């Protein structure tokens, strides 16, 4: 029996890709929920700085994603 061709291997990877994106997304969501809960427990004094930091991180990720796609 011949080994699978590279095209067949890529097709299998393309089929599994959405599943792995879902798994990674669920882990990110769980992390955000746990971090948000812990932040709320610390009180409002740290909420402002945390929101600025999180907002800056989101903007940086969005800009880097846009730049990576445009190349």
C-alpha positions as CSV (number, residue, x, y, z in Angstrom):
1,X,0.0,0.0,0.0
2,X,1.3,3.4,-0.9
3,X,1.7,6.2,1.6
4,X,-0.9,9.0,1.3
5,X,-0.1,11.7,-1.1
6,X,0.6,15.2,0.3
7,X,-2.7,16.4,-1.1
8,X,-4.6,13.8,0.9
9,X,-2.8,14.8,4.0
10,X,-3.6,18.4,3.5
11,X,-7.3,17.5,2.9
12,X,-7.4,15.7,6.2
13,X,-5.8,18.6,8.0
14,X,-8.3,21.0,6.4
15,X,-11.1,18.9,7.7
16,X,-9.8,18.9,11.2
17,X,-8.8,22.6,11.3
18,X,-12.3,23.9,12.4
19,X,-12.4,21.4,15.2
20,X,-9.1,22.6,16.6
21,X,-10.1,26.2,16.2
22,X,-13.2,25.4,18.3
23,X,-11.1,23.6,21.0
24,X,-8.6,26.6,21.2
25,X,-11.5,29.0,21.3
26,X,-13.2,27.2,24.2
27,X,-9.9,27.2,26.1
28,X,-9.5,30.9,25.5
29,X,-13.1,31.6,26.6
30,X,-12.6,29.6,29.8
31,X,-9.5,31.5,30.6
32,X,-11.2,34.8,30.0
33,X,-14.1,33.9,32.2
34,X,-11.8,32.7,35.1
35,X,-9.6,35.8,34.8
36,X,-12.7,38.1,34.7
37,X,-14.1,36.4,37.8
38,X,-10.9,36.9,39.7
39,X,-10.7,40.5,38.6
40,X,-14.2,41.2,39.8
41,X,-13.3,39.7,43.2
42,X,-10.3,42.1,43.5
43,X,-12.7,45.1,43.3
44,X,-13.2,48.2,41.2
45,X,-9.9,49.8,42.0
46,X,-8.1,47.5,39.5
47,X,-10.9,47.3,36.9
48,X,-9.9,50.4,35.1
49,X,-6.3,49.4,34.6
50,X,-7.3,45.9,33.6
51,X,-9.8,47.1,31.1
52,X,-7.2,49.5,29.5
53,X,-4.7,46.7,29.4
54,X,-7.2,44.2,27.9
55,X,-8.4,46.8,25.3
56,X,-4.8,47.6,24.3
57,X,-4.1,43.9,23.8
58,X,-7.2,43.4,21.7
59,X,-6.3,46.3,19.5
60,X,-2.7,45.1,19.1
61,X,-3.9,41.6,18.1
62,X,-6.3,43.0,15.6
63,X,-3.6,45.2,14.0
64,X,-1.1,42.3,13.9
65,X,-3.8,40.1,12.3
66,X,-4.6,42.7,9.7
67,X,-1.0,43.2,8.9
68,X,-0.3,39.5,8.6
69,X,-3.3,39.0,6.2
70,X,-2.3,41.9,4.0
71,X,1.2,40.5,3.4
